[in-house]
């Protein structure tokens, strides 16, 4: 039989629910199941995936995306049909795999929503159908639930014997290769009334073996809570000699199970299995029978009877399913969109969910994300807050405040982040590394917070600094530092030093200004946003982030003037050592001189060598603002004059980098065009790109980087590895950081175009990303935005990507133009005609000033951006007096805060 063309998924409801026929015929598909309590699962159409609560506590075997189709282990549920043999409700048997491309293959249907997953599988020859629904319930229990409904679809009665068979790996991911067998010797396997529990005796670690307290269990019951009739707790006994998990002897021969032992140790020293045999039952034609399977991780022995009382019946499962649907719908529908494309609006619900998933999973624990030990990086802390400012703003202030505790006095930051907010850990691996872009993101996120909240007092909050053995941006070691001294910066007198958040921000942006290479751009150091540019630490320069820092300095200068006006205070206090960096307040530096800049920075390092005096200097806000503006304008002028690449086609673009040989990276040569999208994004996002340069940059991107098959490439083909620039170019071209469509930078490019008024061009960028993602024939991914799209058009590294935060932010603040200006609401829509429905309406529901707002735009004339302006605004039917500004109209925060809480308020905006 020829491989049938598979239709893509289709939305089936109003809360992002979707279905996909024959999901087995697409590889690499997986779906997240997670809760706030720390349970992190993934599940595939054949019930592969993993169940874990952290790097060291995997209930099922840890896996990579290739294991999804190569591993025989899964959450299997077997049915032995008398006279017909074994069949897997998961579709994961040797027989079913062998029939995958034949006429006798199972029919299957995937249905999923926020955050539940159901696969219906039917074998017409056997006359049986199974519906398997999976979810992780809300709350703090580390539990995954699975309900299996078996139905007789034939014309005669059948005798079935069901068996759940879920491998219990029960240990750290580190043990998957190292000491896999040895760690199985630690297993203590118990059979209880409802299932199998494993509690390894020790946590195996050659740095020091510890008594283990974590337990792992698989428990089951029939629909009314009836007990299983026996168990298969040892994997090798279940599969039999020469058998396997996809054709186990115990099922194929319908062997008798072993009885439970009322909690006594059943076996020691073997690989365990959550093998649960249920009673045989006769199913008449059309009759169904349900079973509930509970997978659990406990901090000590699991109270299985209490657990099964809570979850172990069909009725309780159904109640948990409805509660789960409501929880995630409430979370996602904090922000929702209505445009002329209902499918795109539904798709955005999954994009809106992704920042929450990133917060819960970190950057690990899903099949593509087979690295790390959980948690997030420094950049992630700040970019994930972009979405939280829109979706969960009540927690953001404390998160931002805590994050600033990771800043070092040399302008760099801690790179190992703890599990708790504000927890930063000294690098015990002694790997000195600085990402040069890290100092740029915190202010961008903080400025968004200030605009959304108007909370300028936040800038004057005090916070500690991080200290470890690294100083002078990891160029030197502090031999006097010991871990026992703690990770807080101290004064010369030994007291913990604190500075304002504003001081932290200034430090992060002033130090890089002086930290330049031979072309007077900021040094690349360990890498910038593109982690793959990691082989140019000595002479490499990041022109693109020089532009970002320049814009930060400009915005900071404007913010200081606003702070002066709003607070009435004309001064601020900073660590006295920072006067060296505010050079125009004293001995000025010639910014055109690389040597002068480097010498000034070295003087600063010498003045603040992993400690400070503790003395603060009182400075005039206006003079500090002038200093920052002077630095910003110098950067803009420098970049426009020295980093503009002329094209033979006319116009040009910005060079983004210098390599470790001090050579300019981008340009046109006999070997072909070398160009990066990143090099254009940051000059566009801020003010580095002059207005007259922008059309040329757009034309160059379209000519050199846009590929209709996969969208906007991250870079052109550089033609081979670049050992003087970074590992990225060792990847095949068109994959990951070497020329793929990398969603993060594509969304930021779209955002930048909107910001600079190129709305139709920005719309094209965002629409291309959407169109590529939902083209299932190529992307082979569920709804959402991937980290990148590869050369074949497949969506890669799904769910956990910071690009989702950027897309959500862009849609709310740029496309729909609902944004803050130091606490007041600014309405500045940039909608195009395709985004209005047939009635000329487009709307967004979002949070602002602690109120739920639905902003409804109604076009009474042209619906094309540039041909309309805001004609009038009503709030809950009452006309609002308009305060017009250059971008749109302002509504004072006080007007919104006077509204009652707990209801949605309608802002109706007439465009004409």
C-alpha positions in Angstrom: 0.0 0.0 0.0 1.4 3.4 -0.9 1.9 5.8 2.0 -1.2 7.9 2.1 -1.0 11.6 2.1 -2.0 12.7 5.6 -4.2 15.7 6.1 -3.0 18.2 8.7 -4.6 18.8 12.1 -7.8 20.8 12.3 -9.2 22.9 15.1 -12.4 21.4 16.5 -13.4 23.9 19.2 -12.9 27.4 20.5 -10.2 26.7 23.1 -7.5 25.4 20.8 -8.8 21.8 20.6 -7.6 20.0 17.5 -7.7 16.6 15.9 -5.3 14.8 13.5 -6.1 11.6 11.6 -3.6 8.8 11.5 -1.0 10.6 13.7 1.2 7.5 13.7 2.2 8.3 10.2 4.1 11.4 11.3 7.4 11.1 13.1 8.7 13.2 16.0 5.3 14.3 17.2 5.0 14.8 21.0 2.7 16.6 23.3 3.4 18.2 26.7 1.6 17.3 30.0 2.6 19.3 33.0 1.5 21.0 36.2 2.6 23.6 38.7 3.6 20.9 41.1 6.6 19.8 39.1 5.3 16.8 37.1 6.7 17.1 33.5 5.6 14.6 30.9 5.4 14.2 27.2 3.3 11.8 25.2 3.2 10.7 21.6 0.4 9.1 19.5 1.8 5.7 20.4 2.1 6.7 24.1 5.9 7.1 24.0 7.4 9.9 25.9 8.7 10.4 29.4 7.4 11.1 32.9 9.7 13.0 35.3 9.8 15.6 38.0 13.5 16.6 37.4 16.8 15.5 36.0 17.4 12.9 38.8 13.8 11.6 39.1 12.6 9.9 35.9 9.7 7.5 36.3 10.1 6.3 32.7 13.3 6.1 30.8 14.7 9.5 29.7 14.7 9.8 25.9 15.6 12.0 23.0 13.4 12.6 20.0 15.0 9.7 18.0 13.8 7.3 20.8 10.2 8.2 20.1 10.2 5.8 17.1 13.1 3.6 18.0 12.4 2.6 21.6 10.1 -0.2 22.4 9.2 1.2 25.8 6.0 3.2 26.1 2.9 3.6 28.3 1.6 0.4 26.8 -1.8 -1.1 27.5 -2.2 -4.6 26.1 -5.4 -6.5 25.3 -5.4 -10.2 24.8 -8.5 -11.3 22.9 -9.4 -14.9 23.3 -8.8 -16.7 20.1 -7.3 -13.7 18.3 -4.2 -12.9 20.3 -2.4 -9.7 21.6 -3.2 -6.2 20.5 -1.8 -2.9 21.9 -4.1 0.0 22.6 -1.1 2.2 22.2 -0.4 0.8 18.8 3.0 -0.3 20.1 3.3 -4.0 19.3 5.6 -5.8 16.9 2.6 -7.0 14.9 1.1 -3.5 14.6 4.5 -2.0 13.6 4.8 -4.7 10.9 1.4 -3.8 9.5 1.9 -0.1 9.6 1.9 0.3 5.8 -0.6 -2.4 5.1 -4.4 -2.4 4.6 -4.8 -4.1 8.0 -3.1 -1.2 9.9 -5.1 0.3 12.7 -7.2 3.4 12.2 -6.2 6.1 14.6 -7.3 9.6 15.6 -5.6 12.1 17.8 -7.6 14.7 19.7 -5.9 17.2 22.0 -6.5 20.4 23.9 -5.3 22.5 26.8 -3.6 20.3 28.2 -5.1 16.9 27.5 -4.3 14.2 24.9 -6.5 11.4 23.5 -5.8 8.8 20.9 -8.6 6.6 19.5 -7.3 3.4 17.8 -9.4 0.8 16.1 -8.6 -2.6 14.5 -11.5 -3.6 12.4 -10.2 -7.1 11.9 -10.1 -7.8 15.6 -13.3 -5.8 16.3 -11.9 -3.6 19.0 -11.4 0.0 19.7 -9.4 1.8 22.4 -9.6 5.4 23.6 -6.6 6.5 25.7 -6.8 9.9 27.3 -3.8 11.3 29.2 -3.4 14.3 31.4 -1.4 15.7 34.3 -3.9 17.0 36.9 -3.4 20.5 38.4 -2.2 21.0 41.9 0.9 19.8 43.6 0.7 16.0 43.1 3.4 14.6 40.8 1.0 12.4 39.0 0.1 11.5 35.4 -3.3 9.9 34.7 -4.4 7.7 31.8 -7.9 6.4 31.1 -8.4 3.6 28.7 -11.8 2.8 27.3 -12.0 -0.5 25.4 -15.0 -1.1 23.1 -16.2 -4.2 21.2 -16.8 -2.9 17.6 -17.4 -6.4 16.2 -20.6 -8.4 15.7 -19.9 -11.1 18.3 -18.9 -11.1 21.9 -15.2 -11.1 22.8 -13.3 -12.2 25.9 -10.6 -9.7 26.8 -7.7 -9.8 29.3 -6.1 -6.3 29.7 -2.6 -5.6 31.0 -1.0 -2.2 31.6 2.8 -2.3 31.1 4.8 0.8 31.8 8.6 0.5 32.4 9.7 2.0 35.7 13.1 3.5 35.2 13.1 5.1 38.6 16.4 7.0 38.7 18.5 9.8 37.3 19.0 10.5 33.6 22.7 10.3 34.3 22.3 6.5 34.8 20.9 5.9 31.4 24.3 5.1 30.0 26.6 5.2 33.0 26.0 2.3 35.3 22.5 1.4 33.9 22.7 -2.2 35.1 24.5 -1.4 38.4 21.8 1.2 39.4 19.1 -1.5 38.7 20.7 -3.4 41.6 19.5 -0.7 43.9 15.9 -1.2 43.1 13.5 -2.4 45.7 10.2 -3.4 44.0 6.9 -3.6 45.9 3.6 -4.9 44.8 0.6 -3.3 46.5 -3.2 -3.6 46.2 -3.3 -1.3 43.2 0.0 -1.7 41.5 3.8 -1.6 41.6 6.1 0.8 43.4 9.9 1.1 43.2 12.1 2.9 45.8 15.8 2.5 45.0 17.9 2.0 48.1 20.5 4.6 47.1 20.8 7.6 44.9 23.9 6.5 42.9 26.5 9.2 42.5 30.2 8.5 42.6 30.7 11.8 44.3 28.8 10.4 47.3 26.0 7.8 47.4 23.0 8.9 49.4 20.0 7.1 50.8 17.2 7.6 48.4 13.8 8.7 49.5 12.0 9.1 46.1 9.5 6.5 45.1 7.9 5.8 41.7 4.7 3.9 41.1 2.2 2.7 38.5 -1.2 1.9 39.9 -4.5 0.9 38.2 -8.1 0.2 38.7 -11.2 -0.7 36.7 -13.8 2.0 36.1 -15.6 1.7 39.4 -12.3 1.3 41.3 -12.1 -2.5 41.2 -8.6 -3.9 42.1 -6.3 -5.5 39.6 -6.0 -9.3 39.8 -2.2 -9.5 39.7 1.1 -7.9 38.6 4.2 -8.3 36.5 6.7 -6.2 38.5 10.0 -7.4 36.9 10.6 -6.4 33.3 12.6 -9.4 32.3 10.0 -11.8 33.7 7.3 -10.0 31.7 9.0 -10.0 28.3 10.4 -13.5 28.7 13.5 -15.0 27.3 14.0 -13.7 23.8 10.9 -11.4 24.2 10.7 -7.6 24.1 8.4 -4.8 25.4 6.6 -4.7 22.0 6.0 -8.5 22.0 6.1 -9.7 25.6 5.7 -13.4 26.5 3.4 -12.6 29.4 0.8 -11.0 27.0 1.4 -13.1 23.9 0.9 -16.3 26.0 -1.6 -14.7 28.3 0.4 -15.9 31.3 -0.8 -15.8 34.8 0.2 -12.7 36.8 1.9 -12.7 40.2 -0.2 -11.9 43.2 0.4 -8.8 45.3 2.2 -9.0 48.6 0.5 -6.3 50.6 3.4 -3.9 50.5 6.2 -6.4 51.1 9.3 -6.3 48.9 8.6 -8.4 45.9 11.9 -8.3 44.2 15.3 -6.6 44.5 18.0 -5.7 41.9 16.0 -5.9 38.6 14.6 -3.5 36.1 11.1 -2.8 37.2 7.8 -2.7 35.3 4.4 -1.2 36.2 2.8 -4.4 34.9 -0.8 -4.6 36.0 -3.2 -7.4 35.0 -6.9 -6.6 35.2 -9.6 -9.2 35.3 -10.7 -10.9 32.1 -14.1 -9.7 30.9 -16.6 -10.4 28.2 -17.6 -7.5 26.0 -20.8 -7.8 24.0 -21.0 -5.9 20.7 -21.0 -2.2 21.3 -20.1 -2.7 25.0 -17.2 -0.7 26.6 -15.1 -1.1 29.7 -12.9 1.5 31.3 -9.6 1.4 33.2 -7.6 4.1 35.0 -3.8 4.0 35.3 -2.0 6.4 37.7 1.8 7.1 37.4 3.2 8.8 40.4 6.4 10.1 41.9 6.6 10.6 45.7 9.1 12.1 48.1 8.9 9.0 50.2 6.8 5.8 50.0 3.6 6.6 48.0 0.3 6.4 49.8 -1.2 4.5 47.0 -4.6 3.9 48.5 -5.2 7.6 49.1 -3.9 8.3 45.6 -6.3 5.8 44.1 -9.2 7.1 46.2 -8.5 10.5 44.7 -7.8 9.5 41.1 -8.5 5.8 40.6 -12.0 5.7 39.0 -13.5 6.8 35.7 -15.6 9.3 37.4 -12.7 11.0 39.3 -10.6 10.9 36.1 -13.4 12.7 34.2 -13.7 15.3 36.9 -9.9 15.9 36.8 -10.1 16.2 33.0 -12.8 18.9 33.2 -10.9 20.8 35.9 -7.7 20.6 33.9 -9.3 21.9 30.8 -10.8 24.9 32.7 -7.5 25.7 34.5 -5.5 25.9 31.3 -8.3 27.7 29.4 -8.3 30.4 32.1 -4.5 30.6 32.0 -4.4 31.0 28.2 -7.5 33.1 27.7 -5.9 35.9 29.8 -4.8 37.0 26.3 -6.9 36.2 23.3 -7.3 37.5 19.8 -10.1 37.9 17.2 -9.2 38.7 13.6 -10.5 37.8 10.2 -8.7 34.4 10.5 -10.2 32.1 13.2 -7.6 29.5 12.6 -4.8 32.0 13.3 -6.6 33.1 16.4 -6.8 29.5 17.7 -3.2 28.9 16.8 -2.2 31.9 19.0 -3.8 30.2 22.0 -1.0 27.6 21.7 1.6 30.3 21.2 0.3 32.0 24.4 0.7 28.8 26.3 4.3 28.3 25.3 5.9 30.9 27.7 4.1 29.1 30.5 5.5 25.8 29.4 8.9 27.3 29.3 8.5 28.5 32.8 7.5 25.0 34.0 9.9 22.9 31.9 12.8 25.3 31.7 14.8 24.2 28.6 14.7 20.5 29.3 12.5 17.4 29.7 10.9 17.4 26.3 12.2 15.0 23.6 14.0 17.6 21.4 15.3 19.3 24.5 17.4 16.4 25.6 20.1 18.5 27.3 20.6 20.4 30.6 19.2 19.6 34.0 16.2 21.9 33.9 16.1 25.5 34.7 16.8 28.4 32.4 19.6 30.6 31.4 20.2 34.3 32.2 18.7 35.4 28.9 15.6 33.3 29.5 14.9 34.9 32.9 14.4 38.2 31.2 12.8 37.2 27.9 10.2 34.9 29.6 9.2 37.9 31.7 8.0 39.6 28.5 5.1 37.3 28.2 4.5 37.2 32.0 4.1 41.0 31.9 1.1 40.4 29.7 -0.2 37.1 31.1 0.8 37.0 34.8 1.9 40.6 35.7 1.3 40.3 39.4 4.5 38.3 39.9 6.8 40.2 37.6 8.0 43.0 39.9 9.5 40.5 42.4 10.9 38.3 39.7 12.7 41.3 38.1 14.0 42.4 41.5 15.3 39.0 42.3 16.9 38.6 38.9 19.1 41.6 39.4 20.9 39.8 42.2 22.7 37.9 39.5 24.7 40.9 38.2 28.4 41.2 38.9 30.2 44.5 39.6 32.1 44.0 36.3 28.8 44.2 34.4 28.7 40.4 33.7 26.4 38.0 35.5 26.1 34.6 37.1 25.6 31.8 34.6 24.3 29.1 37.0 20.8 29.8 38.1 19.2 28.1 41.0 15.7 26.6 41.3 14.3 29.5 43.4 13.8 33.2 42.2 17.0 35.2 42.9 19.1 32.1 43.5 22.5 32.3 41.7 25.2 29.7 42.2 29.0 30.1 41.8 30.3 28.1 38.9 32.0 25.0 40.5 33.0 23.7 37.0 35.5 26.6 36.7 34.4 27.4 33.2 35.0 31.1 32.6 32.5 32.4 30.1 30.7 35.6 29.4 27.9 36.1 26.9 28.3 39.7 25.7 24.6 40.3 25.1 23.6 39.3 28.7 23.8 42.9 30.0 21.4 44.2 27.3 18.2 42.2 28.0 17.5 43.2 31.6 16.9 46.9 30.8 14.7 46.1 27.8 12.5 43.9 30.0 12.5 46.4 32.9 11.6 49.2 30.5 8.5 47.2 29.4 7.6 46.7 33.0 8.0 50.4 33.8 5.8 51.3 30.8 3.2 48.8 31.7 3.1 49.7 35.4 4.4 53.3 35.8 6.4 52.0 38.8 9.4 54.3 38.6 10.1 53.6 42.3 11.3 50.2 41.2 14.4 51.8 39.8 15.3 53.0 43.3 14.9 49.6 45.0 18.1 48.2 46.3 19.6 44.8 45.5 22.8 42.9 46.1 25.4 42.0 43.5 26.7 38.5 42.7 30.3 37.5 43.5 32.3 34.4 42.8 35.9 33.8 41.8 35.6 35.4 38.4 36.2 39.1 37.8 37.1 41.5 35.0 34.5 39.7 32.9 36.2 36.3 33.5 39.6 37.5 32.5 41.0 37.3 36.0 40.5 35.1 39.1 40.0 36.3 42.6 42.2 33.9 44.5 41.0 35.2 47.8 37.4 34.1 47.2 36.1 30.9 48.9 32.6 29.5 48.6 32.2 29.9 52.3 32.4 33.6 51.8 29.1 33.5 50.0 28.0 34.9 46.7 27.3 38.5 47.6 29.5 41.4 46.8 31.0 43.0 49.8 32.6 46.4 50.6 36.2 46.8 51.7 34.9 46.7 55.3 33.4 43.3 54.6 29.7 44.4 54.6 27.3 43.1 51.9 26.9 45.9 49.4 23.6 46.9 47.8 22.9 49.3 45.0 19.7 50.5 43.3 18.3 48.7 40.4 19.1 51.7 38.3 22.8 51.3 39.4 22.7 47.7 38.2 21.2 48.7 34.9 23.7 51.5 34.3 26.6 49.2 35.2 25.4 46.5 32.7 25.3 49.0 29.9 28.3 51.2 30.7 30.9 48.5 31.0 30.3 47.0 27.5 30.6 50.5 26.0 34.2 50.5 26.9 34.8 46.8 26.3 35.6 47.1 22.6 37.8 45.3 20.0 40.1 46.7 17.4 37.2 48.0 15.2 35.6 49.8 18.2 32.6 47.5 18.5 31.8 45.6 21.7 33.8 42.4 22.0 31.9 39.2 21.2 33.5 37.3 24.2 32.0 33.9 24.7 29.1 34.5 22.3 26.1 36.8 22.0 22.4 35.9 21.5 23.6 33.3 18.9 25.3 30.8 21.2 26.7 29.2 18.1 29.1 32.1 17.6 31.4 30.8 20.4 34.9 30.7 18.7 35.9 34.3 18.5 36.5 35.2 22.1 39.7 37.1 21.5 39.2 39.4 18.5 35.5 38.8 17.7 33.1 41.8 17.9 29.3 41.8 17.9 28.3 44.9 15.9 24.7 43.9 16.2 24.6 44.0 20.0 26.7 47.2 19.9 23.6 48.7 18.3 21.4 47.2 21.1 23.6 48.6 23.9 23.6 51.9 22.1 19.8 52.1 22.1 19.7 51.0 25.7 22.0 54.0 26.6 19.7 56.3 24.7 16.6 55.0 26.4 18.3 55.2 29.8 19.2 58.9 29.2 15.5 59.6 28.4 14.4 57.6 31.4 16.6 59.6 33.7 15.1 62.8 32.5 11.6 61.4 33.1 12.7 60.2 36.5 13.8 63.8 37.3 10.5 65.2 36.1 8.3 62.7 37.9 10.1 62.5 41.2 11.3 66.1 41.5 14.7 64.8 42.5 17.7 66.1 40.6 20.3 63.6 41.9 21.0 59.9 42.1 23.6 57.9 44.1 26.0 55.5 42.5 29.0 53.5 43.7 31.9 56.0 43.5 33.9 53.6 41.2 31.3 54.1 38.5 32.4 57.7 37.9 35.2 56.2 35.8 32.5 54.9 33.4 30.6 58.2 33.4 33.6 59.9 31.9 32.1 63.1 30.7 31.4 64.0 34.4 35.2 64.0 34.9 38.1 63.1 32.7 36.5 62.5 29.3 37.6 59.6 27.0 38.1 59.9 23.3 35.5 57.4 22.1 37.2 57.1 18.7 40.2 55.6 20.5 40.0 51.9 21.2 43.1 52.1 23.4 41.6 55.0 25.5 38.4 53.0 26.0 40.2 49.8 27.0 42.5 51.7 29.4 39.5 53.3 31.1 37.8 50.0 31.5 41.0 48.5 33.1 41.1 51.4 35.5 37.5 50.5 36.5 38.4 46.9 37.0 41.3 47.9 39.2 39.0 50.2 41.2 36.4 47.5 41.8 38.2 44.2 41.9 35.4 42.0 43.2 34.7 44.4 46.0 33.8 48.1 46.3 34.6 50.8 48.8 31.0 51.2 49.8 31.2 55.0 49.2 28.4 56.5 47.0 28.8 59.5 44.8 25.8 61.9 44.5 25.4 62.9 40.8 23.1 65.2 38.9 20.5 63.2 36.9 20.7 65.6 34.0 24.5 65.3 33.7 24.3 61.5 33.8 21.6 61.6 31.2 23.8 63.8 29.0 26.7 61.3 29.4 24.5 58.4 28.3 23.1 60.3 25.3 26.6 61.2 24.2 27.7 57.6 24.3 24.5 56.5 22.4 24.9 59.0 19.7 28.5 58.1 19.2 27.5 54.4 18.7 24.8 55.3 16.2 27.2 57.5 14.2 30.0 55.0 14.3 27.8 52.1 13.1 26.3 54.1 10.3 29.7 55.3 9.1 31.8 52.2 9.6 29.5 49.1 9.5 27.3 49.7 6.5 27.9 47.1 3.8 27.5 48.4 0.3 25.8 46.1 -2.2 26.4 45.8 -5.9 22.6 45.8 -6.2 22.5 49.3 -4.6 21.9 50.1 -1.0 23.2 47.6 1.5 22.9 46.4 5.1 24.7 46.4 8.4 27.6 44.1 9.1 26.9 42.1 12.2 30.2 40.6 13.3 34.0 40.5 13.2 35.6 37.1 13.5 38.6 36.0 15.6 41.0 37.0 12.9 39.6 40.5 13.1 37.9 40.2 9.7 34.6 41.7 8.8 32.2 38.8 8.5 29.5 40.1 6.1 29.5 41.4 2.6 29.5 40.4 -1.1 32.5 38.5 -2.6 33.3 36.1 -5.3 32.5 33.2 -2.9 29.0 34.5 -2.4 27.0 36.8 -0.1 27.5 36.6 3.6 24.7 38.1 5.6 23.0 37.6 9.0 19.5 38.5 9.9 20.6 39.3 13.5 22.9 42.0 12.1 19.8 43.8 10.7 17.3 43.2 13.6 19.0 45.2 16.3 19.9 48.3 14.3 16.2 48.3 13.2 14.8 47.7 16.7 16.5 50.9 18.0 17.9 54.0 16.4 21.1 52.8 14.9 19.6 52.3 11.5 18.9 55.8 10.0 15.5 56.1 8.3 17.0 56.3 4.8 18.9 53.0 5.4 15.8 50.9 6.3 14.4 50.3 2.8 17.8 49.1 1.7 18.1 46.7 4.6 14.6 45.3 3.9 15.5 44.8 0.3 18.7 43.1 1.2 17.0 40.7 3.6 14.4 39.8 1.0 17.1 39.2 -1.6 19.6 37.3 0.5 17.8 35.7 3.4 14.2 35.1 2.4 13.4 31.6 1.1 9.7 30.9 0.3 10.2 27.2 1.4 11.4 27.9 4.9 11.0 31.6 5.6 13.6 34.1 6.7 17.0 32.4 7.2 19.2 33.3 10.1 22.1 33.7 7.8 23.2 33.1 4.2 25.4 30.1 3.3 28.9 31.0 4.5 30.3 28.0 2.6 31.9 25.8 5.2 33.0 25.7 8.8 34.2 29.0 10.4 36.5 28.0 13.2 37.3 31.7 13.7 33.7 32.5 14.4 31.7 29.6 15.9 30.4 26.1 16.0 27.2 27.1 14.3 28.8 26.8 10.9 29.7 23.2 11.6 26.0 22.4 11.4 24.7 21.6 8.0 23.4 24.7 6.3 19.7 25.1 6.8 19.7 23.6 10.3 19.6 25.3 13.7 21.8 28.4 14.0 23.3 27.9 10.5 20.8 29.2 8.1 17.5 27.7 9.4 14.5 29.9 9.9 15.1 30.6 13.6 11.8 31.8 15.0 13.2 34.0 17.7 15.1 36.3 15.3 12.4 36.1 12.7 9.8 37.4 15.2 12.2 40.1 16.4 12.7 41.1 12.8 8.9 41.4 12.4 8.7 43.4 15.7 11.5 45.7 14.5 9.7 46.4 11.2 6.4 47.2 13.1 8.3 49.5 15.4 9.9 51.4 12.5 6.5 51.8 10.8 7.0 49.1 8.1 3.8 47.4 8.9 3.0 45.6 5.7 6.5 44.2 5.7 6.2 43.2 9.3 2.9 41.5 8.6 4.6 39.5 5.9 7.3 38.3 8.3 4.8 37.1 11.0 2.4 35.6 8.5 5.3 33.6 6.9 6.1 32.1 10.3 2.5 31.3 10.9 2.0 29.8 7.5 5.1 27.6 7.7 4.2 26.4 11.2 0.6 25.3 10.2 1.7 23.7 7.0 1.5 20.2 8.5 2.6 18.4 5.3 6.0 20.0 5.8 6.2 21.2 9.4 4.8 17.9 11.0 4.2 19.7 14.3 1.2 20.4 16.5 -0.1 24.0 16.8 2.4 26.4 18.1 5.7 28.0 17.1 8.9 25.9 16.8 12.4 27.0 17.8 13.4 26.7 14.1 12.3 25.3 10.8 14.9 23.2 9.1 15.8 22.8 5.4 12.9 20.3 4.8 10.4 22.7 6.4 10.0 20.6 9.6 9.3 22.4 12.8 12.1 21.6 15.3 12.4 21.9 19.1 8.7 22.5 19.6 7.1 24.2 22.6 10.1 25.5 24.5 11.2 28.6 22.7 11.6 32.3 23.8 10.2 33.3 20.4 6.7 32.6 21.7 7.1 35.4 24.3 8.3 37.7 21.5 5.4 36.8 19.2 2.8 37.3 22.0 4.4 40.7 22.9 4.5 41.7 19.2 0.9 40.9 18.6 -0.4 42.7 21.7 1.8 45.8 21.7 2.6 46.3 18.1 0.0 44.7 15.9 -3.0 45.5 18.2 -1.1 48.5 19.7 -2.1 48.0 23.3 0.9 49.1 25.3 1.9 51.1 28.2 3.6 54.5 28.4 4.9 54.8 32.0 1.7 53.4 33.4 -0.8 55.0 31.0 -2.5 53.0 28.3 -1.4 53.8 24.7 -3.6 52.6 21.9 -1.6 52.6 18.6 -3.0 49.8 16.3 -1.0 48.6 13.3 -3.6 46.2 11.9 -3.8 45.5 8.1 -7.0 44.8 6.2 -6.5 41.0 6.3 -6.8 41.1 10.1 -10.3 42.5 10.3 -13.3 40.2 10.1 -16.2 40.5 7.6 -17.8 43.1 9.9 -14.6 45.2 10.0 -13.7 44.2 13.6 -10.6 43.0 15.3 -10.1 42.7 19.0 -7.7 41.6 21.7 -8.4 40.6 25.3 -5.6 41.4 27.7 -4.6 42.7 31.1 -3.6 46.2 31.8 -3.5 48.2 35.1 -4.9 45.1 36.9 -8.0 45.1 34.8 -9.2 42.8 32.1 -9.8 44.7 28.9 -11.2 43.8 25.6 -10.0 46.3 23.0 -12.3 46.2 20.0 -11.2 48.0 16.8 -14.0 48.8 14.3 -13.1 50.1 10.9 -15.7 52.3 9.4 -13.6 53.2 6.4 -10.3 51.8 5.1 -8.9 48.9 7.1 -5.4 49.3 5.7 -2.7 50.6 8.0 -1.7 54.2 7.2 -5.2 55.0 5.8 -7.0 55.1 9.2 -6.6 56.8 12.5 -8.4 56.6 15.8 -11.6 58.6 15.5 -13.2 57.9 18.8 -13.1 55.6 21.9 -15.8 54.4 24.3 -15.2 52.6 27.6 -18.1 50.3 28.5 -20.2 52.5 26.3 -19.2 55.9 27.7 -17.2 58.2 25.5 -13.5 58.8 26.4 -11.9 62.2 26.0 -9.0 61.5 23.7 -5.5 62.6 24.6 -3.6 62.4 21.3 0.1 61.7 21.0 2.2 61.1 17.9 1.7 57.3 18.0 -2.0 57.2 18.9 -4.1 58.0 21.9 -3.4 57.8 25.7 -5.9 56.7 28.4 -4.7 57.7 31.9 -4.1 54.8 34.2 -6.4 56.3 36.8 -9.3 55.9 34.5 -8.7 52.2 34.2 -8.0 51.7 37.9 -11.3 53.3 38.8 -13.1 50.4 37.0 -14.3 47.4 39.1 -12.2 44.3 39.2 -13.3 40.8 38.3 -15.0 41.6 35.0 -14.1 42.4 31.4 -14.3 46.0 30.3 -14.8 46.9 26.7 -12.7 49.6 25.0 -14.3 50.2 21.6 -12.1 52.1 19.3 -13.5 53.5 16.0 -11.0 53.7 13.2 -11.8 56.0 10.3 
